[in-house]
Amino acid sequence: MSEPSKRTAQSCPDAVIVTGAGRGIGRAIALDLGNAGVRVVCLSRTDNAERTAAEIRETGGHADGLVLDLADYEVVERTVARHVEALSHDKWGVVLAAGVLGPAGPLVACSLAEWDACHRINVLGNLAVLRATLPAMMDSRFGRVVFFAGGGAAYANPTVPAYAATKTAVVRIAENVHEDLKGQGDFSVVCVAPGAVDTDMLTAARAAGAVVKTTADISEPVTFVRAFLSSSSCGFSGCFVHVRDEWKHYLNTDRVVPPNLWRLRRSE
C-alpha cells in the first residue's frame, strides 16, 4: 500500500459524475453532493437522471442529467467524454453506483446472454464513465474514484451469481486502477460495500430468494462517500471497504492500512 493520498479541503473535486443517480444510493449521493456545492453530473438509464439533476438545481446547486444506457458502453464513453470536456472543471471525481442484479438462480438455469448483459452494465459501462473522465483527471493530476461492490464480492452469492461475479471483478479493478494512478498525482480510489440498503434492488434480491439479516441506512454510504471525497488524506486507496469498517481511522491522518487489510485476497 502506498503512502496516504494528501490534499487540502480546497483540492476536493469540484465536479463529480454519479452513475445510477436516478434512484437508490446513487440518487442519494448525487443529492448530497449537490447540496454541498459540488457540480454533479447525474447519469442513469432513464430520465430519472434529469429529475435528480433538476432537484439539485431547484435547491441552488449545479447539476446536469445524462440519460445513457451503460450497456452501450462505447456510446457512454464518447458522450461522457464530450460532456467532461465541455464543462472544463479542473478536479473530477466519479462515483460508480449503477448496477443491475442480473439473472437469478444456478448457472445451469441462466443464459450466458443474461450474464453478458449484467457484465456490460456493472463492469464495462461503469468503466466507460471512468475512462471518459481519466484524461481530465490525468491533465490536472487529480482524481477521486468510488466503485461499489458487496453482495457476493466478499462471499458466495449463488442467488444472483452474475451480479456477485461482476462485483468481485470490480474489487480487483479498483485495486488495479489504484496501481495505475499511484505516483501520477493526487489520486484516491476505493471500492465500498454499502451494506444492505433498503432500495429497489434489495427488494428484487429478496424476491429472488436472497436472505438479508442486517440492513444499513442509506445515510451510511452517503456519509462514507462524502467523507472520502472531502478528506485531506486517504490511507486506504485501492481497498475494499465496508461502510461499517473502521475507515475513519485512515482518513485525514498519516495512517495507512496494513498490506492485506480490506483486499481481495486468498487467506491461508
RAKA-V157592 format. One record per residue. PHI is phi in degrees with one decimal (none if undefined). OMEGA is omega in whole degrees, -180 to 180 (none if undefined). Layout:
# RAKA-V157592
phi:PHI omega:OMEGA
phi:PHI omega:OMEGA
This chain:
# RAKA-V157592
phi:none omega:-178
phi:-78.4 omega:174
phi:-62.1 omega:-180
phi:-59.9 omega:177
phi:-71.7 omega:-174
phi:-108.3 omega:179
phi:-162.1 omega:176
phi:-105.6 omega:179
phi:-59.1 omega:-179
phi:-71.5 omega:-177
phi:-100.5 omega:174
phi:-72.1 omega:-179
phi:-56.7 omega:173
phi:-101.6 omega:174
phi:-148.4 omega:-178
phi:-136.2 omega:172
phi:-92.1 omega:179
phi:-120.9 omega:173
phi:-84.4 omega:-175
phi:69.0 omega:-174
phi:-79.9 omega:-178
phi:-79.3 omega:-178
phi:-162.4 omega:173
phi:61.6 omega:-175
phi:-63.6 omega:-179
phi:-60.7 omega:179
phi:-63.5 omega:-179
phi:-61.7 omega:179
phi:-67.2 omega:-180
phi:-60.0 omega:179
phi:-64.0 omega:-180
phi:-64.6 omega:179
phi:-66.8 omega:178
phi:-61.6 omega:178
phi:-66.8 omega:180
phi:-86.3 omega:177
phi:92.9 omega:179
phi:-85.9 omega:173
phi:-71.7 omega:-175
phi:-115.9 omega:172
phi:-103.0 omega:-175
phi:-92.1 omega:-176
phi:-125.2 omega:172
phi:-157.9 omega:-176
phi:-74.0 omega:-178
phi:-115.5 omega:179
phi:-72.9 omega:170
phi:-59.9 omega:177
phi:-59.9 omega:180
phi:-69.2 omega:178
phi:-66.2 omega:177
phi:-62.2 omega:179
phi:-62.2 omega:180
phi:-64.0 omega:179
phi:-64.2 omega:177
phi:-65.0 omega:-179
phi:-66.0 omega:-179
phi:-63.2 omega:180
phi:-99.1 omega:175
phi:94.5 omega:-180
phi:-88.8 omega:-180
phi:-121.9 omega:-176
phi:-156.8 omega:175
phi:-127.2 omega:176
phi:-114.2 omega:176
phi:-120.4 omega:178
phi:-93.4 omega:-175
phi:-142.4 omega:175
phi:-92.0 omega:-177
phi:-60.4 omega:178
phi:-61.6 omega:177
phi:-91.7 omega:-166
phi:-67.6 omega:178
phi:-69.0 omega:176
phi:-64.9 omega:179
phi:-57.9 omega:-178
phi:-61.7 omega:-179
phi:-64.7 omega:-176
phi:-66.5 omega:-179
phi:-66.1 omega:179
phi:-60.3 omega:178
phi:-65.0 omega:-179
phi:-67.2 omega:179
phi:-62.1 omega:180
phi:-64.0 omega:-178
phi:-68.7 omega:-178
phi:-75.7 omega:174
phi:56.8 omega:174
phi:-80.3 omega:-178
phi:-81.9 omega:-171
phi:-124.6 omega:-174
phi:-113.8 omega:169
phi:-131.5 omega:174
phi:-131.3 omega:176
phi:-120.9 omega:-170
phi:-98.2 omega:-173
phi:-95.6 omega:-176
phi:-71.5 omega:176
phi:-172.2 omega:175
phi:-126.4 omega:-177
phi:-74.9 omega:-177
phi:73.8 omega:-175
phi:-70.0 omega:177
phi:-105.8 omega:175
phi:102.3 omega:-176
phi:-67.3 omega:-177
phi:-55.3 omega:-177
phi:-62.5 omega:-178
phi:-96.8 omega:-177
phi:-110.4 omega:175
phi:-85.5 omega:177
phi:-67.4 omega:176
phi:-62.9 omega:177
phi:-67.6 omega:176
phi:-62.8 omega:-179
phi:-61.7 omega:180
phi:-61.6 omega:179
phi:-64.9 omega:-179
phi:-65.8 omega:-178
phi:-62.3 omega:-179
phi:-83.9 omega:-172
phi:-67.7 omega:-177
phi:-107.4 omega:-171
phi:-68.3 omega:180
phi:-64.3 omega:177
phi:-65.3 omega:178
phi:-65.3 omega:177
phi:-61.8 omega:177
phi:-64.3 omega:179
phi:-64.1 omega:179
phi:-59.6 omega:-180
phi:-66.8 omega:-177
phi:-94.7 omega:-175
phi:-58.2 omega:178
phi:-56.6 omega:178
phi:-66.8 omega:177
phi:-62.8 omega:-179
phi:-65.9 omega:178
phi:-62.6 omega:-179
phi:-89.9 omega:-177
phi:56.4 omega:-178
phi:-148.6 omega:175
phi:-171.5 omega:174
phi:-127.3 omega:-175
phi:-130.7 omega:177
phi:-120.4 omega:170
phi:-95.1 omega:176
phi:-122.7 omega:177
phi:-135.0 omega:-172
phi:81.7 omega:172
phi:52.0 omega:179
phi:122.4 omega:176
phi:-75.2 omega:-179
phi:-103.5 omega:-178
phi:-161.2 omega:179
phi:-64.3 omega:179
phi:-142.0 omega:-176
phi:-68.8 omega:177
phi:-63.9 omega:177
phi:-129.7 omega:-170
phi:-66.8 omega:179
phi:-67.1 omega:177
phi:-59.3 omega:-180
phi:-60.2 omega:180
phi:-66.1 omega:180
phi:-65.9 omega:-178
phi:-72.4 omega:173
phi:-65.1 omega:177
phi:-61.0 omega:-179
phi:-62.3 omega:179
phi:-61.4 omega:180
phi:-67.7 omega:177
phi:-61.7 omega:178
phi:-61.2 omega:177
phi:-60.3 omega:-178
phi:-67.8 omega:179
phi:-64.1 omega:175
phi:-56.6 omega:-180
phi:-65.9 omega:177
phi:-56.5 omega:-171
phi:-94.3 omega:-178
phi:-60.4 omega:-180
phi:82.5 omega:-178
phi:-92.8 omega:-177
phi:151.8 omega:-177
phi:-94.3 omega:-177
phi:-124.2 omega:171
phi:-138.7 omega:-178
phi:-131.8 omega:178
phi:-144.4 omega:169
phi:-115.2 omega:-174
phi:-111.7 omega:169
phi:-94.4 omega:-172
phi:-81.2 omega:-172
phi:83.1 omega:-178
phi:-81.6 omega:-178
phi:-83.2 omega:-176
phi:-74.7 omega:-180
phi:-121.7 omega:176
phi:-59.3 omega:180
phi:-65.7 omega:178
phi:-64.2 omega:177
phi:-60.2 omega:179
phi:-66.5 omega:178
phi:-63.4 omega:177
phi:-63.6 omega:179
phi:-63.5 omega:178
phi:-80.3 omega:178
phi:115.0 omega:-180
phi:-68.7 omega:178
phi:-103.8 omega:-179
phi:-113.5 omega:-177
phi:-89.2 omega:-176
phi:-134.6 omega:178
phi:-101.4 omega:177
phi:-120.9 omega:176
phi:-74.5 omega:-178
phi:-61.9 omega:178
phi:-64.8 omega:-177
phi:-67.7 omega:175
phi:-66.3 omega:177
phi:-62.6 omega:179
phi:-63.2 omega:179
phi:-60.8 omega:-177
phi:-61.8 omega:179
phi:-60.4 omega:-179
phi:-65.2 omega:179
phi:-62.7 omega:-178
phi:-67.9 omega:-173
phi:-101.7 omega:-176
phi:-74.5 omega:178
phi:-85.7 omega:175
phi:-158.5 omega:-179
phi:-134.7 omega:-179
phi:-99.4 omega:179
phi:-130.5 omega:177
phi:-60.1 omega:-178
phi:90.5 omega:-174
phi:-99.6 omega:175
phi:-106.1 omega:-168
phi:-116.9 omega:173
phi:-85.0 omega:-177
phi:-61.4 omega:-180
phi:-102.3 omega:169
phi:-70.5 omega:179
phi:-85.4 omega:-175
phi:-68.9 omega:-180
phi:-61.4 omega:180
phi:-67.2 omega:-175
phi:-114.9 omega:173
phi:-109.6 omega:177
phi:62.7 omega:175
phi:-141.4 omega:175
phi:-93.0 omega:-178
phi:-73.5 omega:179
phi:-124.7 omega:-178
phi:-63.8 omega:175
phi:-57.4 omega:-172
phi:-55.2 omega:-175
phi:-106.8 omega:178
phi:-85.3 omega:176
phi:58.1 omega:179
phi:-125.1 omega:174
phi:-85.8 omega:-171
phi:-139.2 omega:168
phi:-78.8 omega:178
phi:-103.4 omega:180
phi:-126.6 omega:none
